[in-house]
Amino acid sequence: MLSKFRLVCILGISIIMTACAGSSGYMKPSQSLLNPTTDKALVRFMRPSGMGYAVNFNIWDGEKVIGNSVAKAQFDYLTDPGKHLFVAISENQEFLEANLEAGKTYYIITQVKMGAWKARVGLVPVNKGSEFWDKVKEYENELNKLQP
Protein backbone atom coordinates (compact mmCIF):
# COMPACT_ATOMS: atom_id res chain seq x y z
CA MET A 1 0.00 0.00 0.00
CA LEU A 2 2.80 2.39 0.88
CA SER A 3 4.56 1.84 -2.46
CA LYS A 4 1.36 2.74 -4.36
CA PHE A 5 1.08 5.94 -2.31
CA ARG A 6 4.70 6.81 -3.11
CA LEU A 7 4.13 6.13 -6.79
CA VAL A 8 1.06 8.39 -6.85
CA CYS A 9 2.98 11.14 -5.01
CA ILE A 10 5.95 10.92 -7.39
CA LEU A 11 3.64 10.95 -10.39
CA GLY A 12 1.73 13.96 -9.02
CA ILE A 13 4.92 15.90 -8.30
CA SER A 14 6.25 15.10 -11.78
CA ILE A 15 3.09 16.42 -13.42
CA ILE A 16 3.19 19.61 -11.36
CA MET A 17 6.88 20.21 -12.13
CA THR A 18 6.47 19.74 -15.88
CA ALA A 19 3.30 21.82 -16.08
CA CYS A 20 4.95 25.11 -15.13
CA ALA A 21 4.51 26.63 -18.57
CA GLY A 22 1.18 28.36 -18.86
CA SER A 23 -1.25 28.47 -21.75
CA SER A 24 -3.76 30.91 -23.14
CA GLY A 25 -6.77 30.57 -25.39
CA TYR A 26 -5.86 33.94 -26.94
CA MET A 27 -2.27 33.11 -27.82
CA LYS A 28 -0.98 30.48 -30.23
CA PRO A 29 2.50 29.02 -30.77
CA SER A 30 4.85 30.87 -33.10
CA GLN A 31 7.77 29.34 -34.95
CA SER A 32 10.01 32.40 -34.86
CA LEU A 33 10.58 35.82 -33.37
CA LEU A 34 9.92 39.00 -35.35
CA ASN A 35 12.42 41.68 -36.30
CA PRO A 36 11.89 45.44 -36.32
CA THR A 37 11.45 47.09 -39.71
CA THR A 38 12.63 50.47 -40.95
CA ASP A 39 9.23 51.99 -40.18
CA LYS A 40 8.17 49.93 -37.10
CA ALA A 41 9.50 49.30 -33.59
CA LEU A 42 9.47 45.85 -32.01
CA VAL A 43 8.56 45.27 -28.36
CA ARG A 44 9.26 41.78 -27.01
CA PHE A 45 7.32 40.91 -23.85
CA MET A 46 8.99 38.12 -21.85
CA ARG A 47 7.76 36.24 -18.80
CA PRO A 48 10.57 33.90 -17.70
CA SER A 49 8.98 32.95 -14.38
CA GLY A 50 6.79 29.89 -13.97
CA MET A 51 5.29 31.36 -10.78
CA GLY A 52 1.56 31.92 -11.12
CA TYR A 53 1.52 29.81 -14.29
CA ALA A 54 -2.28 29.55 -14.22
CA VAL A 55 -2.65 33.35 -14.33
CA ASN A 56 -2.21 35.19 -17.62
CA PHE A 57 -1.95 38.95 -17.77
CA ASN A 58 -3.62 41.00 -20.49
CA ILE A 59 -1.14 43.45 -22.00
CA TRP A 60 -2.54 46.64 -23.51
CA ASP A 61 -1.09 49.39 -25.67
CA GLY A 62 -3.32 52.27 -24.61
CA GLU A 63 -6.86 51.03 -25.20
CA LYS A 64 -5.88 48.08 -27.43
CA VAL A 65 -5.20 44.56 -26.12
CA ILE A 66 -2.00 43.33 -27.78
CA GLY A 67 -1.52 39.94 -26.10
CA ASN A 68 -1.38 37.83 -22.96
CA SER A 69 1.68 37.40 -20.81
CA VAL A 70 1.93 33.65 -20.27
CA ALA A 71 4.32 31.83 -17.90
CA LYS A 72 7.61 30.72 -19.48
CA ALA A 73 6.68 32.46 -22.76
CA GLN A 74 7.31 35.54 -24.88
CA PHE A 75 5.47 37.41 -27.62
CA ASP A 76 6.37 40.16 -30.07
CA TYR A 77 4.51 43.38 -30.78
CA LEU A 78 5.39 45.28 -33.96
CA THR A 79 4.13 48.85 -33.70
CA ASP A 80 4.46 52.41 -34.91
CA PRO A 81 7.24 54.49 -33.39
CA GLY A 82 6.39 57.20 -30.88
CA LYS A 83 4.89 57.37 -27.40
CA HIS A 84 3.10 54.32 -26.02
CA LEU A 85 1.50 53.48 -22.69
CA PHE A 86 1.71 49.76 -21.95
CA VAL A 87 -0.66 48.46 -19.30
CA ALA A 88 -0.79 45.06 -17.59
CA ILE A 89 -3.87 44.16 -15.57
CA SER A 90 -4.27 41.66 -12.77
CA GLU A 91 -5.06 42.25 -9.10
CA ASN A 92 -3.22 45.50 -9.73
CA GLN A 93 -2.61 47.65 -12.80
CA GLU A 94 0.94 48.31 -13.96
CA PHE A 95 1.81 51.13 -16.38
CA LEU A 96 4.94 51.62 -18.48
CA GLU A 97 5.47 54.63 -20.72
CA ALA A 98 7.78 54.17 -23.69
CA ASN A 99 9.00 56.36 -26.52
CA LEU A 100 9.81 53.88 -29.29
CA GLU A 101 12.03 54.41 -32.31
CA ALA A 102 11.58 52.66 -35.65
CA GLY A 103 14.07 49.91 -36.41
CA LYS A 104 14.78 49.12 -32.75
CA THR A 105 13.90 46.19 -30.49
CA TYR A 106 12.72 46.79 -26.93
CA TYR A 107 12.42 44.19 -24.17
CA ILE A 108 9.91 44.19 -21.31
CA ILE A 109 9.94 41.58 -18.56
CA THR A 110 6.55 40.73 -17.08
CA GLN A 111 7.06 39.95 -13.41
CA VAL A 112 4.74 37.98 -11.17
CA LYS A 113 4.30 39.01 -7.55
CA MET A 114 2.25 37.63 -4.69
CA GLY A 115 -1.15 39.26 -4.34
CA ALA A 116 -3.91 39.06 -1.76
CA TRP A 117 -6.40 37.27 -4.07
CA LYS A 118 -4.43 36.49 -7.20
CA ALA A 119 -1.03 37.23 -8.69
CA ARG A 120 0.08 40.83 -9.12
CA VAL A 121 1.92 41.97 -12.23
CA GLY A 122 4.95 44.16 -12.85
CA LEU A 123 6.42 45.52 -16.10
CA VAL A 124 10.20 45.98 -16.14
CA PRO A 125 11.92 47.67 -19.10
CA VAL A 126 15.23 46.02 -20.00
CA ASN A 127 17.97 48.51 -20.75
CA LYS A 128 21.67 47.95 -21.37
CA GLY A 129 23.25 47.31 -17.99
CA SER A 130 19.96 46.60 -16.21
CA GLU A 131 19.19 43.50 -14.14
CA PHE A 132 17.87 41.39 -17.05
CA TRP A 133 20.13 42.67 -19.86
CA ASP A 134 22.51 39.69 -19.76
CA LYS A 135 19.60 37.21 -19.75
CA VAL A 136 17.63 38.48 -22.76
CA LYS A 137 19.38 36.25 -25.33
CA GLU A 138 18.97 33.23 -23.06
CA TYR A 139 15.26 33.99 -22.65
CA GLU A 140 14.82 34.38 -26.42
CA ASN A 141 16.12 30.84 -26.89
CA GLU A 142 14.43 29.18 -23.90
CA LEU A 143 10.97 30.74 -23.61
CA ASN A 144 8.02 29.48 -25.62
CA LYS A 145 7.28 31.72 -28.58
CA LEU A 146 3.66 32.86 -28.84
CA GLN A 147 1.62 35.19 -31.02
CA PRO A 148 -1.83 36.72 -30.49
Protein Blocks (a to p, Z undefined) as FASTA:
>chain_A
ZZmmmmmmmmmmmmmmmmmpccdfkbccdfbdcdddfkbccdddddfbfghklpccddde
hjacfbdcdehiacdddddedjdddddddfbccdddddddehiacdddddddddfkbccd
ddddddehiaklmmmmmmmmmpccddZZ
